[in-house]
Amino acid sequence: MTITKMKSIKFPKASYDDWKVEAVHSLKGKSFDQLTTPTFEGIQLQPLYTEEHLKKSLNYAEMISSSKQDSKWMIAQPAVATSAHEFLQKTVDQLSRGNDMIVYLASTSSFEWSSEELNQLKDLIKKHPFYFSVENEKDSILEVFSLLSKEELQVVTGYVKGVSVPSVNMLVSTSKIHYAGGTAIHELTGALLSFAKIAENTPDFSFSLAVQFSVDTNFFMEIAKLRAFRVLWKAFISAYGVDETNIPLFAETSLRSYSKLDDTVNLLRAGNAAFSAVLGGADALMVYPHDVLTGSTLTSERIARNVQLVIREETMISKFIDPSSGSYYIESLTSDLVRESWALFIKIQSMEESSREIYLMDLVHEVHSKRKTALSTRKASLIGTNMYANPSDIVSPSVMNEDVDRLAVPFENLREKFQTNSLKSAVVSFGLLKEVKPRADFVQGFLQAGGLNPLMSPVFEKVEDAWHWLNKNEIAYAIVAAKDDLTKEIMPSLLELKSNDMFLDVAGKFEEETTWKELGLNGSIYAGQDIIAKMQELVHWNEAGGHTDET
């Protein structure tokens, strides 16, 4: 075929229906619904989004673009310090290295300020935007505002979270809902409920507010969450008859998915969340260092700041006000969040005031339970924690954010239990290596996620050889791995030789398990099992007198 003929070839345009027919054909009799993905928000994600999907929902792209005046965002990294003097030194250094804001977090930096240090801080906040997060009005950093004149208070740009300071903008945060396990819909609804409470007491409230969202690793959902907020804000101020104004949107990378197990993976989580926050249109962004749970260092703090600098300098994102505008998927997801969040807001707002927060938090806690179940059964993954866990990881004590109900905590607790009271375990394989290896590897990964690092036996043919190896290695907990037919064949013989002081499980689910338990089997390990429940069973057995490895 000549080049001329190749250039003249035309390919027929495929429609969504054509694609769906091919997709169903490839499923070989399975339902097309298997390709949809349910979210914790209750939204069914489609396998493919087209222009037709967008036509079925409202397109808010123009509204979102008009609600953000600047395509850039402020880098707002906190200065972690143990004294006011160190805080000021770090702040000045960070401002010279790419930071755009003065950021104070009381959770890590609560200390006393001298009059000289407060005056130095006053000079800084007159020149730079600031963000103070305090626990209560007694935090001495707040005294800096008494040093500013009324005229100076009118021109400084800053926000305070945690308390209301006269003449200073208030920052409304949804972090309580986020860290309790809330979805994007719950967070958006919570923000609207907070605004409604403020609006009841302050008629002209819109010019003195900012909002803060924690951004997790669900990349597209987090982009849509921030975009949806700008639409909801416009609807809210319109409903309250307030002059239209743009509200500053702060974002921070979430600690909900952070783990002390293989904490360098937290850097990937932070990068993922930071990029989605920028694509979602955040006006200011804080990225937590990957080792923040156990104590950040100058190096990890620099890396966290550089996450934002790389995005700003190495991409074209900062050139566009709404980079994700026009994406069929994100536009559809944004519309879904707007619709569902506004409906939930209206429903809760119509309730008695005393019942509103209780109702919302009940919804949040229900979802949080589902999140934990999805992780403990490995239907959702937390890399380095419940999947691909590194058995050499040591759980270090937390130095901050101990009140955050992180998803990795149950797995960290198991690791600590086995660090303190070790349990020598092994996976005992039978049959042919190529046939048993996938099942043995699964059991190994399962146990490593639960805090154990089992020995992997040779592949045995005889039951007697396996028991000799187990006794020689002083194994207290063993799991038998073999193909189903072979497992059924060897288990009775294995159980005849089992000693009473060994905990023995079988890999897989078998109808014969009840009979085997009567012969001495303790249990089983299988796909979809609750890792936390299984490993806690082993912890209790071990602490009650099971064998431990003292060497």
Secondary structure, DSSP 8 states (H G I E B T S, - for coil): --HHHHHH-------HHHHHHHHHHHTTTS-GGGG-EE-TTS-EE-S---HHHHHTS---HHHHHHT---S--EE------SSHHHHHHHHHHHHTTT--SEEEEHHHH-----HHHHHHHHHHHTTS-EEEE-SSTT-GGGGGGGGS-HHHHHH--EEEESS--TTSEEEEE-HHHHHTT--HHHHHHHHHHHHHHHHHH-TT-GGGEEEEEEE-S-HHHHHHHHHHHHHHHHHHHHHTT-------EEEEE-STT--STTTTHHHHHHHHHHHHHHHHT-SEEE---TTTTT---HHHHHHHHHHHHHHHHHSSGGG-SSTTTT-HHHHHHHHHHHHHHHHHHHHHHTS-HHHHHHHHHHHHHHHHHHHHHHHHTTSS--BTTTBS--TT-------S-TTS--TTHHHHHHHHHHHHS---EEEEEES-HHHHHHHHHHHHHHHHHTT---EEEEEES-HHHHHHHHHHTT-SEEEEE--HHHHHHHHHHHHHH--TTSEEEEES--TTHHHHHHTT--EEE-TT--HHHHHHHHHHHHHTT------
